[in-house]
Amino acid sequence: MPELPEVETIRRTIAPAIVGKKITRVEVLTPKMVLGATPAELWEALRDRCFSSLRRRGKYLVLELGEPFPRRGDNEDHLLAEPASSRSTGLASPRSGGPDQGEQPWRQRDWVVIHLKMAGRLLIHRADDLIAKHTHVVWGFTDGTELRYIDLRHFGRVVFWRGNDPAVAVGTAASSNARVDRHEKGGPGRGQSGHTVSGTTPTGRPGGLSLAWRYGPQDPQQGLNQANPSEKDAMGREALLAGLIHLGPEPLSPDFTVNYLMEELALHKGRIKPLLLDQTFLAGLGNIYADEVLFQAAIHPEREARSLAQDEATRLHAAIREILTRAIELRGTTFATYVDGEGKKGEFASRLSVYGREGEPCPRCGNPIQRRKVGGRSAHFCPACQR
């Protein structure tokens, strides 16, 4: 599954190619991959607009839609500047306020949220490039380029959302509830199973459609009102957005401090490896980088989280930041399917110290790397170096 470094690399490679460009076509080839809107509704919501910003929150990508362009002609490439704060960090952050009651429907804040899950890809293509197998959604732009969502496993989803910023998490009641759940049960927070999330589709209801449609200037109305509301679609959308809302702090943001880490560790009865994978505790860390972080910090994956001393927590905090920063610089880790938005593989696999190296000598002490299940996930570690 793409983790924080991979998703951040994808964001950095596709943002310059799509932000501010007028959307001239939306092609939904696999309707079940889109939640919160039918293909027709999605086209009507995105028609003549642009993605005004592209941010990452944990393993999610959050695209905000800008105001519609004047319909002067399909060949004009109008640009809408992205806020400097979004360009500089790419991190989703809470934003106050909402649409005025008297504004037009398109002035409501609309979003497209994407979770790539196990094998999802977002790639920039020319419009005349062949459509690859397992391509599910295509966004076309005035300059002849396209953003294509491809997913071999069909686990990822594209969600349309109309309402407040779906990436607002830290400091909300929902986030606090997830933290309480995690501390009481010693396991993942409530956000892993989902909460009810309020919002609407472009027509005020969730939608689903069992047919694939292509929408563009040539057929702006085709297929409208041909779908029935789908309860399964609504539940899937709410579950995915609830996971986004309940995310913990970004590990590379100022919110993730040694003090925060110490406080959380002291309250947690479970083992450290599953805690690092809990997205309500820390956003974006996955199995690969959790193993690498624990090795660098010299902490055994089965250690009880609250048993870590302050110097160990400080090492862990530094290792999290250093490993993730280095992985982003090397464009992530590719084992099988992951590529960035330009189709390039990540280069961090050659820098892995323990992950995927069972039986090989530890780069620090020479003892064989071991692998065992911890909290239902494989953990790679050195039994001599990690205590």
Backbone hydrogen bonds in HBPLUS format (Angstrom, degrees):
<---DONOR---> <-ACCEPTOR-->    atom                        ^
c    i                          cat <-CA-CA->   ^        H-A-AA   ^      H-
h    n   atom  resd res      DA  || num        DHA   H-A  angle D-A-AA Bond
n    s   type  num  typ     dist DA aas  dist angle  dist       angle   num
A0006-GLU N   A0003-GLU O   3.00 MM   3  5.44 118.1  2.40 112.8 128.0     1
A0007-VAL N   A0003-GLU O   2.95 MM   4  6.12 169.9  1.96 166.6 170.0     2
A0004-LEU N   A0284-GLY O   2.98 MM 280  4.55 155.6  2.05 146.5 140.7     3
A0008-GLU N   A0004-LEU O   2.86 MM   4  5.90 162.8  1.89 157.1 162.2     4
A0009-THR N   A0005-PRO O   2.98 MM   4  6.03 149.5  2.08 135.7 144.0     5
A0010-ILE N   A0006-GLU O   2.93 MM   4  6.21 156.3  1.98 148.1 154.5     6
A0011-ARG N   A0007-VAL O   2.92 MM   4  6.18 159.8  1.96 146.6 152.3     7
A0012-ARG N   A0008-GLU O   2.95 MM   4  6.21 161.5  1.99 148.8 153.2     8
A0013-THR N   A0009-THR O   3.03 MM   4  6.22 143.6  2.16 144.7 154.2     9
A0014-ILE N   A0010-ILE O   2.97 MM   4  6.14 148.9  2.07 155.6 162.7    10
A0015-ALA N   A0011-ARG O   2.96 MM   4  5.72 156.1  2.02 151.4 156.6    11
A0017-ALA N   A0014-ILE O   2.99 MM   3  5.23 133.1  2.21 105.5 119.1    12
A0018-ILE N   A0015-ALA O   3.22 MM   3  5.47 151.3  2.31 107.6 115.3    13
A0019-VAL N   A0015-ALA O   3.01 MM   4  5.55 169.1  2.02 155.0 158.3    14
A0021-LYS N   A0018-ILE O   3.21 MM   3  5.69 168.4  2.23 133.9 134.9    15
A0020-GLY N   A0051-PHE O   2.97 MM  31  5.82 153.1  2.05 141.5 150.1    16
A0142-THR N   A0022-LYS O   3.24 MM 120  5.88 139.1  2.42 152.1 161.4    17
A0023-ILE N   A0049-ARG O   2.70 MM  26  5.61 161.7  1.73 172.5 179.1    18
A0048-ASP N   A0023-ILE O   3.31 MM  25  5.49 144.6  2.44 166.4 160.7    19
A0024-THR N   A0140-GLY O   2.85 MM 116  5.55 154.8  1.92 134.9 142.6    20
A0140-GLY N   A0025-ARG O   2.75 MM 115  4.69 173.0  1.76 140.6 142.8    21
A0026-VAL N   A0215-TYR O   3.10 MM 189  5.46 155.3  2.16 144.5 152.3    22
A0215-TYR N   A0026-VAL O   3.08 MM 189  5.46 160.6  2.12 149.2 153.1    23
A0027-GLU N   A0138-VAL O   2.78 MM 111  4.91 167.5  1.80 150.7 154.7    24
A0138-VAL N   A0027-GLU O   2.79 MM 111  4.91 149.0  1.89 142.5 151.1    25
A0028-VAL N   A0213-TRP O   3.27 MM 185  5.89 153.7  2.34 172.5 173.0    26
A0029-LEU N   A0136-HIS O   2.72 MM 107  4.80 149.2  1.82 139.8 147.5    27
A0030-THR N   A0136-HIS O   3.33 MM 106  4.89 146.1  2.45 132.5 127.7    28
A0033-MET N   A0030-THR O   2.98 MM   3  5.81 163.1  2.01 129.2 134.4    29
A0034-VAL N   A0031-PRO O   3.08 MM   3  5.57 167.5  2.09 117.2 121.1    30
A0158-VAL N   A0033-MET O   2.83 MM 125  6.10 161.8  1.86 166.0 171.7    31
A0035-LEU N   A0158-VAL O   2.77 MM 123  6.18 159.5  1.81 157.8 165.0    32
A0160-PHE N   A0035-LEU O   2.89 MM 125  6.33 163.3  1.91 164.0 166.1    33
A0042-LEU N   A0038-THR O   2.84 MM   4  6.06 157.9  1.89 158.5 165.0    34
A0043-TRP N   A0039-PRO O   3.07 MM   4  6.28 159.0  2.12 145.5 150.3    35
A0044-GLU N   A0040-ALA O   3.02 MM   4  6.29 164.4  2.05 150.6 154.8    36
A0045-ALA N   A0041-GLU O   2.92 MM   4  6.08 149.6  2.02 145.7 153.9    37
A0046-LEU N   A0042-LEU O   3.01 MM   4  6.17 145.3  2.14 146.0 154.7    38
A0047-ARG N   A0043-TRP O   2.79 MM   4  5.57 132.7  2.01 151.9 162.2    39
A0049-ARG N   A0046-LEU O   3.08 MM   3  5.47 149.6  2.18 140.6 134.8    40
A0069-PHE N   A0048-ASP O   2.62 MM  21  5.52 162.4  1.65 171.3 175.6    41
A0066-GLY N   A0050-CYS O   2.79 MM  16  5.39 167.0  1.80 155.3 159.1    42
A0052-SER N   A0064-GLU O   2.74 MM  12  5.67 136.7  1.93 145.3 158.3    43
A0064-GLU N   A0053-SER O   3.15 MM  11  5.43 151.2  2.23 136.6 145.4    44
A0055-ARG N   A0062-VAL O   2.93 MM   7  5.16 171.7  1.93 146.3 148.9    45
A0062-VAL N   A0055-ARG O   2.79 MM   7  5.16 169.8  1.80 150.1 153.6    46
A0056-ARG N   A0090-GLY O   2.59 MM  34  5.90 160.4  1.63 165.5 168.6    47
A0092-ALA N   A0056-ARG O   2.94 MM  36  5.64 150.4  2.03 139.8 137.9    48
A0057-ARG N   A0060-TYR O   2.98 MM   3  5.20 161.7  2.01 138.6 143.8    49
A0060-TYR N   A0057-ARG O   2.95 MM   3  5.20 162.7  1.98 131.7 133.4    50
A0061-LEU N   A0114-ILE O   2.95 MM  53  5.15 160.2  1.99 150.9 157.0    51
A0114-ILE N   A0061-LEU O   2.90 MM  53  5.15 163.0  1.93 150.6 155.9    52
A0063-LEU N   A0112-VAL O   2.85 MM  49  5.08 170.0  1.86 154.9 157.0    53
A0112-VAL N   A0063-LEU O   2.84 MM  49  5.08 156.1  1.89 147.9 155.6    54
A0065-LEU N   A0110-ASP O   3.00 MM  45  5.53 170.2  2.01 151.7 149.4    55
A0072-ARG N   A0070-PRO O   2.90 MM   2  5.65 131.1  2.14 108.4  93.5    56
A0076-GLU N   A0073-GLY O   3.49 MM   3  5.91 171.9  2.50 112.3 114.6    57
A0086-SER N   A0083-PRO O   3.08 MM   3  5.50 126.6  2.37 107.7 120.2    58
A0087-ARG N   A0083-PRO O   3.13 MM   4  6.49 157.3  2.19 152.2 159.2    59
A0088-SER N   A0084-ALA O   2.96 MM   4  6.08 152.6  2.04 151.7 158.3    60
A0090-GLY N   A0086-SER O   2.98 MM   4  5.16 135.4  2.18 129.4 143.0    61
A0103-GLU N   A0100-ASP O   3.11 MM   3  5.47 169.4  2.13 115.9 119.1    62
A0107-ARG N   A0104-GLN O   2.85 MM   3  5.38 150.4  1.93 117.0 126.7    63
A0108-GLN N   A0105-PRO O   3.07 MM   3  5.56 161.8  2.11 112.7 118.5    64
A0163-GLY N   A0109-ARG O   3.00 MM  54  5.61 158.7  2.05 169.4 169.4    65
A0111-TRP N   A0161-TRP O   2.77 MM  50  5.06 151.5  1.85 157.3 163.2    66
A0161-TRP N   A0111-TRP O   2.93 MM  50  5.06 161.3  1.96 148.1 147.5    67
A0113-VAL N   A0159-VAL O   2.82 MM  46  5.01 162.1  1.85 148.2 153.2    68
A0159-VAL N   A0113-VAL O   2.75 MM  46  5.01 165.1  1.78 155.4 159.9    69
A0115-HIS N   A0157-ARG O   3.12 MM  42  5.63 163.6  2.15 159.0 164.1    70
A0157-ARG N   A0115-HIS O   3.07 MM  42  5.63 149.0  2.17 148.6 158.3    71
A0120-GLY N   A0116-LEU O   2.99 MM   4  4.25 141.0  2.15 138.8 140.2    72
A0121-ARG N   A0150-ILE O   2.66 MM  29  5.05 145.4  1.78 158.0 166.1    73
A0150-ILE N   A0121-ARG O   2.94 MM  29  5.05 162.3  1.97 141.3 147.2    74
A0123-LEU N   A0148-ARG O   3.00 MM  25  5.32 159.7  2.04 146.8 152.4    75
A0148-ARG N   A0123-LEU O   2.90 MM  25  5.32 165.2  1.92 153.0 158.1    76
A0124-ILE N   A0341-GLY O   3.05 MM 217  5.89 161.4  2.08 161.2 155.4    77
A0125-HIS N   A0146-GLU O   2.88 MM  21  5.12 161.7  1.91 147.0 152.1    78
A0146-GLU N   A0125-HIS O   2.72 MM  21  5.12 148.3  1.82 152.2 153.4    79
A0129-ASP N   A0126-ARG O   3.03 MM   3  5.43 166.9  2.05 116.2 119.8    80
A0127-ALA N   A0144-GLY O   2.87 MM  17  5.52 151.0  1.96 164.8 157.7    81
A0151-ASP N   A0134-HIS O   2.97 MM  17  5.65 157.0  2.02 158.9 159.0    82
A0136-HIS N   A0149-TYR O   2.83 MM  13  5.77 167.9  1.84 167.6 171.2    83
A0149-TYR N   A0137-VAL O   2.83 MM  12  5.19 169.6  1.84 160.5 162.6    84
A0139-TRP N   A0147-LEU O   2.88 MM   8  5.17 163.8  1.90 151.7 157.3    85
A0147-LEU N   A0139-TRP O   2.91 MM   8  5.17 156.0  1.97 147.3 155.0    86
A0141-PHE N   A0145-THR O   3.01 MM   4  5.62 155.0  2.08 172.5 167.5    87
A0144-GLY N   A0141-PHE O   3.15 MM   3  5.82 158.6  2.20 124.3 125.5    88
A0168-VAL N   A0165-ASP O   3.37 MM   3  5.89 170.6  2.38 117.1 117.9    89
A0172-THR N   A0169-ALA O   3.12 MM   3  5.74 164.2  2.15 140.1 140.0    90
A0176-SER N   A0172-THR O   3.06 MM   4  6.36 158.6  2.11 150.3 156.1    91
A0177-ASN N   A0173-ALA O   2.91 MM   4  6.15 156.5  1.96 150.6 156.8    92
A0178-ALA N   A0174-ALA O   3.08 MM   4  6.35 154.3  2.14 146.5 152.8    93
A0179-ARG N   A0175-SER O   3.11 MM   4  6.40 151.3  2.19 145.4 152.8    94
A0180-VAL N   A0176-SER O   3.00 MM   4  6.31 157.4  2.05 151.6 157.4    95
A0181-ASP N   A0177-ASN O   2.97 MM   4  6.21 163.3  2.00 151.7 155.9    96
A0182-ARG N   A0178-ALA O   3.04 MM   4  6.23 157.6  2.09 145.1 150.8    97
A0183-HIS N   A0179-ARG O   3.03 MM   4  6.26 159.9  2.07 151.4 156.1    98
A0184-GLU N   A0180-VAL O   2.97 MM   4  6.11 160.6  2.01 154.7 159.9    99
A0185-LYS N   A0181-ASP O   3.02 MM   4  6.05 160.8  2.05 151.6 156.3   100
A0186-GLY N   A0182-ARG O   2.79 MM   4  5.38 131.6  2.02 137.0 147.7   101
A0192-GLN N   A0189-GLY O   3.14 MM   3  6.12 172.5  2.14 127.0 129.0   102
A0193-SER N   A0190-ARG O   3.07 MM   3  5.78 151.4  2.15 119.5 126.1   103
A0194-GLY N   A0190-ARG O   3.27 MM   4  6.57 136.1  2.48 146.0 157.9   104
A0204-GLY N   A0201-THR O   2.86 MM   3  4.84 164.5  1.88 111.0 115.4   105
A0219-ASP N   A0216-GLY O   3.03 MM   3  5.65 154.2  2.10 120.1 126.8   106
A0224-LEU N   A0221-GLN O   3.26 MM   3  5.92 166.8  2.28 143.0 141.6   107
A0234-ALA N   A0230-SER O   3.12 MM   4  6.43 158.7  2.16 147.2 152.1   108
A0235-MET N   A0231-GLU O   2.97 MM   4  6.23 160.1  2.01 151.4 156.6   109
A0236-GLY N   A0232-LYS O   2.94 MM   4  6.11 156.8  1.99 147.5 154.0   110
A0237-ARG N   A0233-ASP O   2.93 MM   4  6.15 159.2  1.98 151.2 156.8   111
A0238-GLU N   A0234-ALA O   2.96 MM   4  6.14 165.2  1.98 150.4 154.3   112
A0239-ALA N   A0235-MET O   2.96 MM   4  6.07 158.1  2.01 146.3 152.2   113
A0240-LEU N   A0236-GLY O   3.07 MM   4  6.21 162.1  2.10 147.4 151.8   114
A0241-LEU N   A0237-ARG O   2.95 MM   4  6.14 168.0  1.96 155.1 158.7   115
A0242-ALA N   A0238-GLU O   2.83 MM   4  5.84 147.8  1.93 142.3 151.5   116
A0243-GLY N   A0239-ALA O   3.16 MM   4  6.38 151.2  2.25 141.2 147.5   117
A0244-LEU N   A0240-LEU O   3.29 MM   4  6.64 145.0  2.42 138.9 148.0   118
A0244-LEU N   A0241-LEU O   3.10 MM   3  4.96 119.5  2.49  90.6 105.6   119
A0245-ILE N   A0241-LEU O   2.89 MM   4  6.18 158.8  1.94 151.8 157.2   120
A0246-HIS N   A0242-ALA O   3.04 MM   4  6.15 150.0  2.14 148.9 155.5   121
A0247-LEU N   A0244-LEU O   3.35 MM   3  5.55 168.3  2.37 110.1 112.0   122
A0248-GLY N   A0279-GLN O   2.80 MM  31  6.05 157.1  1.85 154.1 147.7   123
A0283-ALA N   A0249-PRO O   3.11 MM  34  5.82 172.7  2.11 146.1 147.9   124
A0253-SER N   A0250-GLU O   3.10 MM   3  5.22 166.0  2.12 113.6 116.0   125
A0256-PHE N   A0253-SER O   3.18 MM   3  5.83 155.1  2.24 117.2 122.7   126
A0261-LEU N   A0257-THR O   3.07 MM   4  6.34 164.8  2.09 148.4 152.3   127
A0262-MET N   A0258-VAL O   2.86 MM   4  6.08 161.1  1.90 152.6 157.7   128
A0263-GLU N   A0259-ASN O   2.95 MM   4  6.14 164.1  1.98 152.0 156.0   129
A0264-GLU N   A0260-TYR O   3.00 MM   4  6.20 163.6  2.02 154.9 159.0   130
A0265-LEU N   A0261-LEU O   2.91 MM   4  6.03 164.4  1.93 153.6 158.2   131
A0266-ALA N   A0262-MET O   3.04 MM   4  6.12 159.3  2.08 147.9 153.1   132
A0267-LEU N   A0264-GLU O   3.18 MM   3  5.34 138.5  2.37 100.0 111.1   133
A0268-HIS N   A0265-LEU O   3.18 MM   3  5.29 154.9  2.25 104.6 112.2   134
A0305-ALA N   A0270-GLY O   2.81 MM  35  6.03 171.9  1.82 160.7 161.5   135
A0275-LEU N   A0271-ARG O   3.39 MM   4  6.56 153.4  2.47 144.5 152.1   136
A0272-ILE N   A0303-ARG O   2.79 MM  31  5.75 149.0  1.88 166.7 177.3   137
A0276-LEU N   A0272-ILE O   3.01 MM   4  6.28 154.9  2.07 155.3 160.8   138
A0273-LYS N   A0301-PRO O   3.21 MM  28  4.83 158.8  2.26 142.9 138.6   139
A0277-LEU N   A0273-LYS O   3.32 MM   4  6.65 138.7  2.50 144.1 155.0   140
A0277-LEU N   A0274-PRO O   3.16 MM   3  5.12 130.2  2.42  93.3 106.6   141
A0278-ASP N   A0275-LEU O   3.04 MM   3  5.08 151.1  2.13 102.3 111.4   142
A0281-PHE N   A0278-ASP O   2.99 MM   3  5.43 150.5  2.08 110.9 120.1   143
A0282-LEU N   A0278-ASP O   3.18 MM   4  6.54 159.9  2.22 153.7 159.0   144
A0290-ALA N   A0286-GLY O   2.92 MM   4  5.91 148.8  2.02 154.7 164.5   145
A0291-ASP N   A0287-ASN O   3.23 MM   4  6.30 161.7  2.27 143.9 147.3   146
A0292-GLU N   A0288-ILE O   3.20 MM   4  6.53 159.6  2.25 145.1 150.9   147
A0293-VAL N   A0289-TYR O   2.83 MM   4  5.87 156.1  1.89 144.0 150.5   148
A0294-LEU N   A0290-ALA O   3.01 MM   4  6.15 167.0  2.03 149.3 152.5   149
A0295-PHE N   A0291-ASP O   3.07 MM   4  6.25 154.1  2.14 145.7 152.8   150
A0296-GLN N   A0292-GLU O   3.03 MM   4  6.24 165.0  2.05 147.8 151.7   151
A0297-ALA N   A0293-VAL O   2.94 MM   4  6.16 151.8  2.02 149.1 157.4   152
A0298-ALA N   A0294-LEU O   2.96 MM   4  5.91 107.6  2.50 132.1 148.2   153
A0299-ILE N   A0294-LEU O   2.96 MM   5  5.15 169.8  1.97 151.0 153.6   154
A0298-ALA N   A0295-PHE O   3.03 MM   3  4.93 152.4  2.10 100.1 108.9   155
A0387-ARG N   A0298-ALA O   3.36 MM  89  6.33 164.6  2.39 120.3 115.9   156
A0303-ARG N   A0300-HIS O   3.11 MM   3  5.51 167.7  2.12 118.6 120.7   157
A0307-SER N   A0304-GLU O   2.97 MM   3  5.41 158.3  2.01 115.3 122.4   158
A0308-LEU N   A0305-ALA O   3.34 MM   3  6.00 172.8  2.35 118.7 120.8   159
A0312-GLU N   A0309-ALA O   3.11 MM   3  5.23 121.1  2.47  98.2 112.9   160
A0313-ALA N   A0309-ALA O   2.91 MM   4  6.23 156.7  1.97 155.0 162.1   161
A0314-THR N   A0310-GLN O   2.90 MM   4  6.10 152.1  1.97 147.5 155.3   162
A0315-ARG N   A0311-ASP O   3.05 MM   4  6.25 152.2  2.13 137.8 144.7   163
A0316-LEU N   A0312-GLU O   2.87 MM   4  6.11 156.5  1.93 147.2 154.2   164
A0317-HIS N   A0313-ALA O   2.91 MM   4  6.09 161.6  1.94 148.9 153.3   165
A0318-ALA N   A0314-THR O   3.06 MM   4  6.27 163.3  2.09 146.9 151.1   166
A0319-ALA N   A0315-ARG O   2.86 MM   4  6.03 154.5  1.92 148.0 155.7   167
A0320-ILE N   A0316-LEU O   2.95 MM   4  6.16 159.0  1.99 154.1 158.7   168
A0321-ARG N   A0317-HIS O   3.29 MM   4  6.55 167.4  2.30 149.8 152.0   169
A0322-GLU N   A0318-ALA O   2.94 MM   4  6.07 162.6  1.97 149.8 155.4   170
A0323-ILE N   A0319-ALA O   2.88 MM   4  5.84 172.1  1.88 153.1 155.8   171
A0324-LEU N   A0320-ILE O   3.19 MM   4  6.16 167.0  2.21 145.4 149.5   172
A0325-THR N   A0321-ARG O   3.00 MM   4  5.98 158.9  2.05 143.5 150.1   173
A0326-ARG N   A0322-GLU O   2.98 MM   4  6.08 162.7  2.01 149.4 154.2   174
A0327-ALA N   A0323-ILE O   2.91 MM   4  6.09 155.6  1.97 148.2 155.4   175
A0328-ILE N   A0324-LEU O   2.97 MM   4  6.19 155.0  2.04 148.8 154.7   176
A0329-GLU N   A0325-THR O   3.07 MM   4  6.32 157.1  2.13 145.8 152.0   177
A0330-LEU N   A0326-ARG O   3.13 MM   4  6.42 137.8  2.32 140.1 150.8   178
A0330-LEU N   A0327-ALA O   3.20 MM   3  5.12 128.0  2.49  91.8 105.1   179
A0332-GLY N   A0327-ALA O   2.80 MM   5  5.05 164.6  1.82 155.9 150.8   180
A0331-ARG N   A0328-ILE O   3.00 MM   3  4.91 162.3  2.03 108.7 110.2   181
A0347-GLU N   A0330-LEU O   2.86 MM  17  5.21 167.4  1.87 166.4 168.6   182
A0348-PHE N   A0332-GLY O   2.91 MM  16  5.54 163.2  1.94 155.2 151.3   183
A0340-ASP N   A0344-LYS O   2.85 MM   4  5.43 158.0  1.90 146.7 151.1   184
A0343-GLY N   A0340-ASP O   2.95 MM   3  5.26 165.2  1.98 116.8 120.2   185
A0351-ARG N   A0348-PHE O   2.83 MM   3  5.26 155.4  1.89 115.6 124.0   186
A0352-LEU N   A0349-ALA O   3.31 MM   3  5.46 168.6  2.33 107.3 110.6   187
A0357-ARG N   A0354-VAL O   3.02 MM   3  5.27 152.3  2.09 140.5 134.9   188
A0360-GLU N   A0357-ARG O   3.01 MM   3  5.49 161.2  2.04 134.8 140.0   189
A0359-GLY N   A0369-ILE O   2.76 MM  10  5.04 176.5  1.76 141.4 142.4   190
A0369-ILE N   A0360-GLU O   2.79 MM   9  5.59 152.4  1.86 155.3 162.8   191
A0362-CYS N   A0367-ASN O   2.65 MM   5  5.24 143.8  1.78 135.2 146.6   192
A0366-GLY N   A0362-CYS O   2.89 MM   4  4.45 140.2  2.05 121.1 131.8   193
A0370-GLN N   A0381-PHE O   2.87 MM  11  5.54 166.1  1.89 173.8 169.2   194
A0381-PHE N   A0370-GLN O   3.02 MM  11  5.54 155.7  2.08 147.5 154.2   195
A0372-ARG N   A0379-ALA O   3.09 MM   7  5.47 150.7  2.18 143.5 151.5   196
A0379-ALA N   A0372-ARG O   2.79 MM   7  5.47 142.6  1.93 146.8 158.2   197
A0374-VAL N   A0377-ARG O   2.76 MM   3  5.40 168.2  1.77 157.3 158.9   198
A0377-ARG N   A0374-VAL O   3.25 MM   3  5.40 166.3  2.27 108.1 111.9   199
A0386-GLN N   A0382-CYS O   3.03 MM   4  5.77 160.7  2.07 153.6 158.5   200
